[in-house]
Amino acid sequence: QVQLVESGGDLVQAGGSLQLTCKATLISININDINWYRQAPGKEREYVGTITKSGSTVYSDSVKGRFTISRDTAKRTVWLQMNSLKPEDTAVYYCNLARGTYRLWGQGTQVTVSS
């Protein structure tokens, strides 16, 4: 079954770090861009960043300099390393594949940052 599965969400104190994992099944991440999004309670889903099929990365201004996306194509795994976490980073984090009109979302993983 083609799917993306996120894991690694947790409760962490402000200033702390957390690493999220996105595991792809039956998807080659070296030929697809993989995106990270997040959705806080009562808010719209927000773009976090992308690791492109070539391995380059793009980040939203809100996380630039604090978050890092990396991958292991052999393991079909993408990571989101989050440092210097803030309470406003609290959200459900999703990884996503978008190719043409095709969209695939994981189930999400909850990150809660306490002040």
Secondary structure, 3 states (H helix, E strand, C coil): CCEEEEECCCEEECCCCEEEEEEEECCCCCCCCEEEEEECCCCCCEEEEEECCCCCEEECCCCCCCEEEEEECCCCEEEEEECCCCHHHCEEEEEEEEECCEEEECCCEEEEEEC
